């Protein structure tokens, strides 16, 4: 009976370890996607394609697609198709705010 209990404990331990590792990987992917997304917004004048995002963030295309689909909805981006049939999304332009004047506080 002790072997069965140890087997169950070991199995649960492996499942917990797998869940933690998966969560860490998802968080790292999300962080890379966010950093790449905002960098591309600035460098590409608000136009981002799926392949740009996936390559920049170094994530699988499906993961990048899900992230990009969500950002398109949040920011109301518009799809644009070029003459080669490639789709990119045009996000609202970033406008830099003037630096705050510390004396106003």
N, CA, C and O atoms as a Tinker XYZ file with bonds, in Angstrom:
   420  protein
     1  N      0.819000   -1.197000    0.000000    73     2
     2  CA     0.000000    0.000000    0.000000    64     1     3
     3  C      0.864000    1.263000    0.000000    63     2     4     5
     4  O      0.499000    2.273000   -0.602000    81     3
     5  N      2.008000    1.197000    0.677000    73     3     6
     6  CA     2.899000    2.352000    0.743000    64     5     7
     7  C      3.424000    2.723000   -0.645000    63     6     8     9
     8  O      3.603000    3.903000   -0.945000    81     7
     9  N      3.669000    1.722000   -1.489000    73     7    10
    10  CA     4.145000    2.000000   -2.842000    64     9    11
    11  C      3.110000    2.777000   -3.644000    63    10    12    13
    12  O      3.458000    3.686000   -4.397000    81    11
    13  N      1.852000    2.425000   -3.487000    73    11    14
    14  CA     0.778000    3.123000   -4.198000    64    13    15
    15  C      0.715000    4.575000   -3.739000    63    14    16    17
    16  O      0.575000    5.483000   -4.557000    81    15
    17  N      0.818000    4.791000   -2.440000    73    15    18
    18  CA     0.778000    6.155000   -1.905000    64    17    19
    19  C      1.960000    6.976000   -2.412000    63    18    20    21
    20  O      1.798000    8.131000   -2.807000    81    19
    21  N      3.144000    6.376000   -2.397000    73    19    22
    22  CA     4.319000    7.080000   -2.903000    64    21    23
    23  C      4.181000    7.359000   -4.397000    63    22    24    25
    24  O      4.591000    8.417000   -4.875000    81    23
    25  N      3.615000    6.429000   -5.116000    73    23    26
    26  CA     3.383000    6.628000   -6.544000    64    25    27
    27  C      2.430000    7.783000   -6.802000    63    26    28    29
    28  O      2.648000    8.592000   -7.705000    81    27
    29  N      1.367000    7.855000   -6.002000    73    27    30
    30  CA     0.416000    8.964000   -6.137000    64    29    31
    31  C      1.072000   10.296000   -5.801000    63    30    32    33
    32  O      0.877000   11.287000   -6.504000    81    31
    33  N      1.844000   10.314000   -4.732000    73    31    34
    34  CA     2.525000   11.551000   -4.335000    64    33    35
    35  C      3.506000   11.991000   -5.423000    63    34    36    37
    36  O      3.572000   13.172000   -5.766000    81    35
    37  N      4.258000   11.045000   -5.957000    73    35    38
    38  CA     5.207000   11.366000   -7.025000    64    37    39
    39  C      4.473000   11.873000   -8.266000    63    38    40    41
    40  O      4.916000   12.829000   -8.904000    81    39
    41  N      3.360000   11.240000   -8.606000    73    39    42
    42  CA     2.570000   11.673000   -9.757000    64    41    43
    43  C      2.026000   13.074000   -9.580000    63    42    44    45
    44  O      2.067000   13.886000  -10.504000    81    43
    45  N      1.516000   13.357000   -8.396000    73    43    46
    46  CA     0.996000   14.697000   -8.114000    64    45    47
    47  C      2.129000   15.716000   -8.178000    63    46    48    49
    48  O      1.959000   16.814000   -8.709000    81    47
    49  N      3.281000   15.343000   -7.634000    73    47    50
    50  CA     4.443000   16.236000   -7.690000    64    49    51
    51  C      4.847000   16.564000   -9.114000    63    50    52    53
    52  O      5.169000   17.710000   -9.427000    81    51
    53  N      4.831000   15.556000   -9.978000    73    51    54
    54  CA     5.165000   15.782000  -11.386000    64    53    55
    55  C      4.145000   16.690000  -12.067000    63    54    56    57
    56  O      4.514000   17.571000  -12.844000    81    55
    57  N      2.874000   16.476000  -11.779000    73    55    58
    58  CA     1.828000   17.322000  -12.365000    64    57    59
    59  C      1.973000   18.772000  -11.921000    63    58    60    61
    60  O      1.843000   19.691000  -12.731000    81    59
    61  N      2.239000   18.974000  -10.642000    73    59    62
    62  CA     2.419000   20.335000  -10.123000    64    61    63
    63  C      3.643000   20.979000  -10.769000    63    62    64    65
    64  O      3.597000   22.145000  -11.162000    81    63
    65  N      4.729000   20.230000  -10.880000    73    63    66
    66  CA     5.948000   20.749000  -11.513000    64    65    67
    67  C      5.685000   21.136000  -12.963000    63    66    68    69
    68  O      6.136000   22.185000  -13.424000    81    67
    69  N      4.959000   20.290000  -13.676000    73    67    70
    70  CA     4.621000   20.577000  -15.070000    64    69    71
    71  C      3.762000   21.833000  -15.168000    63    70    72    73
    72  O      3.994000   22.676000  -16.035000    81    71
    73  N      2.780000   21.963000  -14.293000    73    71    74
    74  CA     1.900000   23.134000  -14.310000    64    73    75
    75  C      2.683000   24.413000  -14.039000    63    74    76    77
    76  O      2.447000   25.434000  -14.684000    81    75
    77  N      3.606000   24.362000  -13.094000    73    75    78
    78  CA     4.416000   25.541000  -12.773000    64    77    79
    79  C      5.312000   25.909000  -13.955000    63    78    80    81
    80  O      5.409000   27.080000  -14.320000    81    79
    81  N      5.962000   24.920000  -14.549000    73    79    82
    82  CA     6.838000   25.176000  -15.695000    64    81    83
    83  C      6.044000   25.752000  -16.865000    63    82    84    85
    84  O      6.518000   26.661000  -17.548000    81    83
    85  N      4.850000   25.233000  -17.099000    73    83    86
    86  CA     3.996000   25.724000  -18.177000    64    85    87
    87  C      3.577000   27.168000  -17.921000    63    86    88    89
    88  O      3.559000   27.985000  -18.841000    81    87
    89  N      3.244000   27.477000  -16.686000    73    87    90
    90  CA     2.845000   28.833000  -16.323000    64    89    91
    91  C      3.997000   29.814000  -16.527000    63    90    92    93
    92  O      3.793000   30.918000  -17.032000    81    91
    93  N      5.193000   29.417000  -16.137000    73    91    94
    94  CA     6.368000   30.271000  -16.317000    64    93    95
    95  C      6.622000   30.518000  -17.798000    63    94    96    97
    96  O      6.908000   31.644000  -18.204000    81    95
    97  N      6.516000   29.462000  -18.605000    73    95    98
    98  CA     6.730000   29.606000  -20.046000    64    97    99
    99  C      5.685000   30.544000  -20.655000    63    98   100   101
   100  O      6.028000   31.390000  -21.480000    81    99
   101  N      4.424000   30.405000  -20.261000    73    99   102
   102  CA     3.369000   31.278000  -20.774000    64   101   103
   103  C      3.626000   32.728000  -20.400000    63   102   104   105
   104  O      3.429000   33.627000  -21.217000    81   103
   105  N      4.068000   32.963000  -19.163000    73   103   106
   106  CA     4.365000   34.328000  -18.726000    64   105   107
   107  C      5.527000   34.918000  -19.518000    63   106   108   109
   108  O      5.499000   36.095000  -19.877000    81   107
   109  N      6.543000   34.112000  -19.791000    73   107   110
   110  CA     7.687000   34.585000  -20.569000    64   109   111
   111  C      7.274000   34.902000  -22.005000    63   110   112   113
   112  O      7.710000   35.905000  -22.570000    81   111
   113  N      6.439000   34.056000  -22.593000    73   111   114
   114  CA     5.955000   34.311000  -23.951000    64   113   115
   115  C      5.139000   35.597000  -23.990000    63   114   116   117
   116  O      5.306000   36.419000  -24.891000    81   115
   117  N      4.271000   35.764000  -23.026000    73   115   118
   118  CA     3.432000   36.974000  -22.983000    64   117   119
   119  C      4.299000   38.223000  -22.851000    63   118   120   121
   120  O      4.044000   39.232000  -23.509000    81   119
   121  N      5.310000   38.156000  -22.012000    73   119   122
   122  CA     6.201000   39.302000  -21.842000    64   121   123
   123  C      6.932000   39.626000  -23.147000    63   122   124   125
   124  O      7.050000   40.793000  -23.519000    81   123
   125  N      7.419000   38.600000  -23.837000    73   123   126
   126  CA     8.093000   38.823000  -25.119000    64   125   127
   127  C      7.125000   39.398000  -26.150000    63   126   128   129
   128  O      7.491000   40.279000  -26.929000    81   127
   129  N      5.887000   38.897000  -26.153000    73   127   130
   130  CA     4.883000   39.418000  -27.086000    64   129   131
   131  C      4.582000   40.887000  -26.811000    63   130   132   133
   132  O      4.507000   41.691000  -27.739000    81   131
   133  N      4.412000   41.235000  -25.550000    73   131   134
   134  CA     4.135000   42.633000  -25.202000    64   133   135
   135  C      5.285000   43.547000  -25.612000    63   134   136   137
   136  O      5.064000   44.597000  -26.215000    81   135
   137  N      6.507000   43.148000  -25.286000    73   135   138
   138  CA     7.671000   43.967000  -25.642000    64   137   139
   139  C      7.794000   44.118000  -27.152000    63   138   140   141
   140  O      8.035000   45.217000  -27.651000    81   139
   141  N      7.630000   43.025000  -27.872000    73   139   142
   142  CA     7.723000   43.073000  -29.331000    64   141   143
   143  C      6.598000   43.904000  -29.929000    63   142   144   145
   144  O      6.822000   44.681000  -30.858000    81   143
   145  N      5.397000   43.746000  -29.405000    73   143   146
   146  CA     4.244000   44.479000  -29.918000    64   145   147
   147  C      4.478000   45.986000  -29.834000    63   146   148   149
   148  O      4.300000   46.696000  -30.824000    81   147
   149  N      4.870000   46.470000  -28.674000    73   147   150
   150  CA     5.044000   47.915000  -28.509000    64   149   151
   151  C      6.276000   48.430000  -29.255000    63   150   152   153
   152  O      6.278000   49.567000  -29.727000    81   151
   153  N      7.306000   47.619000  -29.366000    73   151   154
   154  CA     8.470000   48.015000  -30.164000    64   153   155
   155  C      8.082000   48.133000  -31.630000    63   154   156   157
   156  O      8.443000   49.105000  -32.294000    81   155
   157  N      7.346000   47.146000  -32.137000    73   155   158
   158  CA     6.907000   47.189000  -33.534000    64   157   159
   159  C      5.958000   48.354000  -33.790000    63   158   160   161
   160  O      6.012000   48.964000  -34.858000    81   159
   161  N      5.101000   48.670000  -32.844000    73   159   162
   162  CA     4.214000   49.826000  -33.020000    64   161   163
   163  C      5.026000   51.084000  -33.295000    63   162   164   165
   164  O      4.677000   51.881000  -34.166000    81   163
   165  N      6.102000   51.254000  -32.553000    73   163   166
   166  CA     6.935000   52.443000  -32.726000    64   165   167
   167  C      7.764000   52.380000  -34.005000    63   166   168   169
   168  O      7.813000   53.352000  -34.758000    81   167
   169  N      8.406000   51.261000  -34.253000    73   167   170
   170  CA     9.337000   51.181000  -35.385000    64   169   171
   171  C      8.647000   51.017000  -36.732000    63   170   172   173
   172  O      9.214000   51.381000  -37.762000    81   171
   173  N      7.442000   50.479000  -36.742000    73   171   174
   174  CA     6.738000   50.220000  -38.004000    64   173   175
   175  C      5.560000   51.166000  -38.228000    63   174   176   177
   176  O      4.658000   50.863000  -39.011000    81   175
   177  N      5.567000   52.294000  -37.552000    73   175   178
   178  CA     4.531000   53.325000  -37.723000    64   177   179
   179  C      3.122000   52.773000  -37.531000    63   178   180   181
   180  O      2.198000   53.145000  -38.254000    81   179
   181  N      2.965000   51.888000  -36.556000    73   179   182
   182  CA     1.643000   51.390000  -36.215000    64   181   183
   183  C      1.140000   50.231000  -37.050000    63   182   184   185
   184  O      0.000000   49.800000  -36.877000    81   183
   185  N      1.968000   49.710000  -37.961000    73   183   186
   186  CA     1.558000   48.582000  -38.805000    64   185   187
   187  C      2.301000   47.325000  -38.361000    63   186   188   189
   188  O      3.530000   47.298000  -38.303000    81   187
   189  N      1.531000   46.292000  -38.051000    73   187   190
   190  CA     2.125000   45.044000  -37.570000    64   189   191
   191  C      1.489000   43.873000  -38.298000    63   190   192   193
   192  O      0.269000   43.799000  -38.445000    81   191
   193  N      2.339000   42.957000  -38.752000    73   191   194
   194  CA     1.832000   41.721000  -39.350000    64   193   195
   195  C      2.081000   40.575000  -38.380000    63   194   196   197
   196  O      2.903000   40.676000  -37.468000    81   195
   197  N      1.369000   39.503000  -38.591000    73   195   198
   198  CA     1.513000   38.331000  -37.732000    64   197   199
   199  C      2.935000   37.787000  -37.767000    63   198   200   201
   200  O      3.505000   37.466000  -36.724000    81   199
   201  N      3.505000   37.682000  -38.952000    73   199   202
   202  CA     4.848000   37.103000  -39.049000    64   201   203
   203  C      5.888000   38.003000  -38.378000    63   202   204   205
   204  O      6.845000   37.504000  -37.787000    81   203
   205  N      5.707000   39.331000  -38.465000    73   203   206
   206  CA     6.619000   40.244000  -37.767000    64   205   207
   207  C      6.576000   40.000000  -36.266000    63   206   208   209
   208  O      7.612000   39.898000  -35.608000    81   207
   209  N      5.372000   39.909000  -35.740000    73   207   210
   210  CA     5.214000   39.736000  -34.300000    64   209   211
   211  C      5.761000   38.390000  -33.844000    63   210   212   213
   212  O      6.481000   38.319000  -32.848000    81   211
   213  N      5.428000   37.328000  -34.562000    73   211   214
   214  CA     5.901000   35.995000  -34.179000    64   213   215
   215  C      7.425000   35.919000  -34.232000    63   214   216   217
   216  O      8.049000   35.355000  -33.333000    81   215
   217  N      8.023000   36.480000  -35.276000    73   215   218
   218  CA     9.480000   36.442000  -35.412000    64   217   219
   219  C     10.158000   37.303000  -34.355000    63   218   220   221
   220  O     11.166000   36.903000  -33.774000    81   219
   221  N      9.612000   38.469000  -34.113000    73   219   222
   222  CA    10.211000   39.378000  -33.134000    64   221   223
   223  C     10.138000   38.822000  -31.716000    63   222   224   225
   224  O     11.092000   38.939000  -30.947000    81   223
   225  N      9.002000   38.217000  -31.375000    73   223   226
   226  CA     8.809000   37.676000  -30.020000    64   225   227
   227  C      9.361000   36.262000  -29.879000    63   226   228   229
   228  O      9.476000   35.746000  -28.768000    81   227
   229  N      9.703000   35.633000  -31.006000    73   227   230
   230  CA    10.207000   34.256000  -30.986000    64   229   231
   231  C      9.210000   33.289000  -30.349000    63   230   232   233
   232  O      9.542000   32.513000  -29.453000    81   231
   233  N      7.962000   33.370000  -30.852000    73   231   234
   234  CA     6.910000   32.469000  -30.379000    64   233   235
   235  C      6.274000   31.797000  -31.588000    63   234   236   237
   236  O      6.461000   32.235000  -32.723000    81   235
   237  N      5.523000   30.733000  -31.338000    73   235   238
   238  CA     4.820000   30.038000  -32.412000    64   237   239
   239  C      3.763000   30.959000  -33.015000    63   238   240   241
   240  O      3.207000   31.822000  -32.336000    81   239
   241  N      3.501000   30.759000  -34.297000    73   239   242
   242  CA     2.560000   31.613000  -35.019000    64   241   243
   243  C      1.180000   31.624000  -34.368000    63   242   244   245
   244  O      0.547000   32.677000  -34.294000    81   243
   245  N      0.706000   30.486000  -33.900000    73   243   246
   246  CA    -0.630000   30.418000  -33.294000    64   245   247
   247  C     -0.695000   31.239000  -32.009000    63   246   248   249
   248  O     -1.701000   31.899000  -31.746000    81   247
   249  N      0.354000   31.204000  -31.220000    73   247   250
   250  CA     0.404000   32.002000  -29.985000    64   249   251
   251  C      0.395000   33.486000  -30.342000    63   250   252   253
   252  O     -0.322000   34.274000  -29.725000    81   251
   253  N      1.192000   33.864000  -31.337000    73   251   254
   254  CA     1.235000   35.258000  -31.778000    64   253   255
   255  C     -0.109000   35.683000  -32.363000    63   254   256   257
   256  O     -0.548000   36.813000  -32.151000    81   255
   257  N     -0.766000   34.779000  -33.102000    73   255   258
   258  CA    -2.066000   35.116000  -33.705000    64   257   259
   259  C     -3.105000   35.415000  -32.638000    63   258   260   261
   260  O     -3.851000   36.388000  -32.747000    81   259
   261  N     -3.155000   34.586000  -31.615000    73   259   262
   262  CA    -4.120000   34.814000  -30.534000    64   261   263
   263  C     -3.859000   36.151000  -29.847000    63   262   264   265
   264  O     -4.790000   36.903000  -29.560000    81   263
   265  N     -2.593000   36.438000  -29.588000    73   263   266
   266  CA    -2.234000   37.704000  -28.957000    64   265   267
   267  C     -2.606000   38.877000  -29.864000    63   266   268   269
   268  O     -3.220000   39.844000  -29.412000    81   267
   269  N     -2.234000   38.791000  -31.147000    73   267   270
   270  CA    -2.502000   39.878000  -32.086000    64   269   271
   271  C     -3.997000   40.085000  -32.283000    63   270   272   273
   272  O     -4.454000   41.226000  -32.348000    81   271
   273  N     -4.767000   39.002000  -32.380000    73   271   274
   274  CA    -6.224000   39.121000  -32.504000    64   273   275
   275  C     -6.806000   39.903000  -31.332000    63   274   276   277
   276  O     -7.695000   40.735000  -31.513000    81   275
   277  N     -6.306000   39.634000  -30.144000    73   275   278
   278  CA    -6.788000   40.349000  -28.964000    64   277   279
   279  C     -6.410000   41.832000  -29.032000    63   278   280   281
   280  O     -7.237000   42.693000  -28.729000    81   279
   281  N     -5.181000   42.133000  -29.423000    73   279   282
   282  CA    -4.742000   43.528000  -29.509000    64   281   283
   283  C     -5.524000   44.278000  -30.585000    63   282   284   285
   284  O     -5.840000   45.456000  -30.416000    81   283
   285  N     -5.836000   43.604000  -31.683000    73   283   286
   286  CA    -6.628000   44.219000  -32.754000    64   285   287
   287  C     -7.987000   44.647000  -32.213000    63   286   288   289
   288  O     -8.463000   45.739000  -32.522000    81   287
   289  N     -8.609000   43.797000  -31.411000    73   287   290
   290  CA    -9.916000   44.125000  -30.826000    64   289   291
   291  C     -9.804000   45.258000  -29.814000    63   290   292   293
   292  O    -10.609000   46.189000  -29.825000    81   291
   293  N     -8.815000   45.179000  -28.950000    73   291   294
   294  CA    -8.655000   46.182000  -27.890000    64   293   295
   295  C     -8.418000   47.570000  -28.474000    63   294   296   297
   296  O     -9.002000   48.548000  -28.008000    81   295
   297  N     -7.564000   47.658000  -29.492000    73   295   298
   298  CA    -7.184000   48.957000  -30.043000    64   297   299
   299  C     -7.942000   49.330000  -31.316000    63   298   300   301
   300  O     -7.650000   50.358000  -31.926000    81   299
   301  N     -8.907000   48.513000  -31.724000    73   299   302
   302  CA    -9.688000   48.769000  -32.941000    64   301   303
   303  C     -8.794000   48.979000  -34.164000    63   302   304   305
   304  O     -8.985000   49.923000  -34.930000    81   303
   305  N     -7.827000   48.097000  -34.332000    73   303   306
   306  CA    -6.926000   48.183000  -35.482000    64   305   307
   307  C     -7.657000   47.749000  -36.748000    63   306   308   309
   308  O     -8.593000   46.952000  -36.705000    81   307
   309  N     -7.213000   48.285000  -37.857000    73   307   310
   310  CA    -7.827000   47.968000  -39.144000    64   309   311
   311  C     -6.890000   47.102000  -39.978000    63   310   312   313
   312  O     -5.692000   47.375000  -40.043000    81   311
   313  N     -7.428000   46.051000  -40.622000    73   311   314
   314  CA    -6.576000   45.217000  -41.474000    64   313   315
   315  C     -6.261000   45.926000  -42.786000    63   314   316   317
   316  O     -7.097000   46.643000  -43.336000    81   315
   317  N     -5.059000   45.717000  -43.271000    73   315   318
   318  CA    -4.642000   46.230000  -44.574000    64   317   319
   319  C     -3.978000   45.087000  -45.329000    63   318   320   321
   320  O     -3.163000   44.353000  -44.769000    81   319
   321  N     -4.328000   44.941000  -46.596000    73   319   322
   322  CA    -3.743000   43.894000  -47.432000    64   321   323
   323  C     -2.921000   44.574000  -48.518000    63   322   324   325
   324  O     -3.430000   45.425000  -49.248000    81   323
   325  N     -1.636000   44.192000  -48.624000    73   323   326
   326  CA    -0.779000   44.804000  -49.639000    64   325   327
   327  C     -0.954000   44.104000  -50.985000    63   326   328   329
   328  O     -1.739000   43.164000  -51.113000    81   327
   329  N     -0.212000   44.574000  -51.984000    73   327   330
   330  CA    -0.349000   44.035000  -53.341000    64   329   331
   331  C      0.062000   42.566000  -53.447000    63   330   332   333
   332  O     -0.315000   41.886000  -54.401000    81   331
   333  N      0.831000   42.076000  -52.477000    73   331   334
   334  CA     1.225000   40.663000  -52.466000    64   333   335
   335  C      0.253000   39.785000  -51.691000    63   334   336   337
   336  O      0.439000   38.570000  -51.611000    81   335
   337  N     -0.782000   40.392000  -51.119000    73   335   338
   338  CA    -1.769000   39.635000  -50.360000    64   337   339
   339  C     -1.429000   39.453000  -48.889000    63   338   340   341
   340  O     -2.091000   38.692000  -48.184000    81   339
   341  N     -0.393000   40.154000  -48.423000    73   339   342
   342  CA     0.002000   40.065000  -47.018000    64   341   343
   343  C     -0.854000   40.995000  -46.166000    63   342   344   345
   344  O     -1.068000   42.154000  -46.520000    81   343
   345  N     -1.339000   40.479000  -45.047000    73   343   346
   346  CA    -2.186000   41.272000  -44.162000    64   345   347
   347  C     -1.364000   41.834000  -43.016000    63   346   348   349
   348  O     -0.598000   41.123000  -42.366000    81   347
   349  N     -1.540000   43.109000  -42.790000    73   347   350
   350  CA    -0.979000   43.745000  -41.600000    64   349   351
   351  C     -2.115000   44.526000  -40.958000    63   350   352   353
   352  O     -3.150000   44.767000  -41.578000    81   351
   353  N     -1.908000   44.910000  -39.727000    73   351   354
   354  CA    -2.938000   45.641000  -38.997000    64   353   355
   355  C     -2.427000   47.029000  -38.687000    63   354   356   357
   356  O     -1.310000   47.209000  -38.202000    81   355
   357  N     -3.267000   48.007000  -38.978000    73   355   358
   358  CA    -2.915000   49.401000  -38.755000    64   357   359
   359  C     -3.516000   49.838000  -37.421000    63   358   360   361
   360  O     -4.734000   49.941000  -37.276000    81   359
   361  N     -2.649000   50.091000  -36.463000    73   359   362
   362  CA    -3.068000   50.519000  -35.134000    64   361   363
   363  C     -3.054000   52.041000  -35.069000    63   362   364   365
   364  O     -2.356000   52.691000  -35.847000    81   363
   365  N     -3.818000   52.608000  -34.146000    73   363   366
   366  CA    -3.791000   54.066000  -33.995000    64   365   367
   367  C     -2.361000   54.550000  -33.758000    63   366   368   369
   368  O     -1.556000   53.871000  -33.119000    81   367
   369  N     -2.067000   55.727000  -34.281000    73   367   370
   370  CA    -0.724000   56.294000  -34.142000    64   369   371
   371  C     -0.424000   56.620000  -32.685000    63   370   372   373
   372  O     -1.289000   57.058000  -31.927000    81   371
   373  N      0.833000   56.392000  -32.326000    73   371   374
   374  CA     1.296000   56.771000  -30.995000    64   373   375
   375  C      1.658000   58.246000  -31.026000    63   374   376   377
   376  O      2.391000   58.692000  -31.909000    81   375
   377  N      1.157000   58.987000  -30.084000    73   375   378
   378  CA     1.506000   60.397000  -29.983000    64   377   379
   379  C      2.259000   60.602000  -28.687000    63   378   380   381
   380  O      1.759000   60.300000  -27.603000    81   379
   381  N      3.450000   61.112000  -28.813000    73   379   382
   382  CA     4.275000   61.368000  -27.636000    64   381   383
   383  C      3.742000   62.599000  -26.913000    63   382   384   385
   384  O      3.496000   63.639000  -27.523000    81   383
   385  N      3.573000   62.459000  -25.623000    73   383   386
   386  CA     3.156000   63.592000  -24.815000    64   385   387
   387  C      4.379000   64.419000  -24.455000    63   386   388   389
   388  O      5.486000   63.898000  -24.320000    81   387
   389  N      4.158000   65.708000  -24.305000    73   387   390
   390  CA     5.251000   66.571000  -23.866000    64   389   391
   391  C      5.649000   66.165000  -22.461000    63   390   392   393
   392  O      4.794000   65.794000  -21.657000    81   391
   393  N      6.936000   66.231000  -22.154000    73   391   394
   394  CA     7.363000   65.868000  -20.798000    64   393   395
   395  C      6.678000   66.753000  -19.766000    63   394   396   397
   396  O      6.481000   67.949000  -19.980000    81   395
   397  N      6.328000   66.153000  -18.666000    73   395   398
   398  CA     5.667000   66.903000  -17.596000    64   397   399
   399  C      6.655000   67.871000  -16.979000    63   398   400   401
   400  O      7.832000   67.560000  -16.798000    81   399
   401  N      6.162000   69.024000  -16.667000    73   399   402
   402  CA     6.980000   70.033000  -16.007000    64   401   403
   403  C      6.893000   69.795000  -14.509000    63   402   404   405
   404  O      5.812000   69.882000  -13.926000    81   403
   405  N      8.019000   69.496000  -13.885000    73   403   406
   406  CA     8.024000   69.191000  -12.453000    64   405   407
   407  C      7.539000   70.361000  -11.609000    63   406   408   409
   408  O      7.038000   70.167000  -10.501000    81   407
   409  N      7.685000   71.575000  -12.129000    73   407   410
   410  CA     7.283000   72.747000  -11.354000    64   409   411
   411  C      5.768000   72.876000  -11.246000    63   410   412   413
   412  O      5.263000   73.558000  -10.354000    81   411
   413  N      5.035000   72.218000  -12.157000    73   411   414
   414  CA     3.573000   72.292000  -12.113000    64   413   415
   415  C      3.009000   71.563000  -10.921000    63   414   416   417
   416  O      1.879000   71.825000  -10.509000    81   415
   417  N      3.779000   70.652000  -10.360000    73   415   418
   418  CA     3.299000   69.892000   -9.213000    64   417   419
   419  C      3.471000   70.735000   -8.013000    63   418   420
   420  O      3.135000   70.310000   -6.907000    81   419
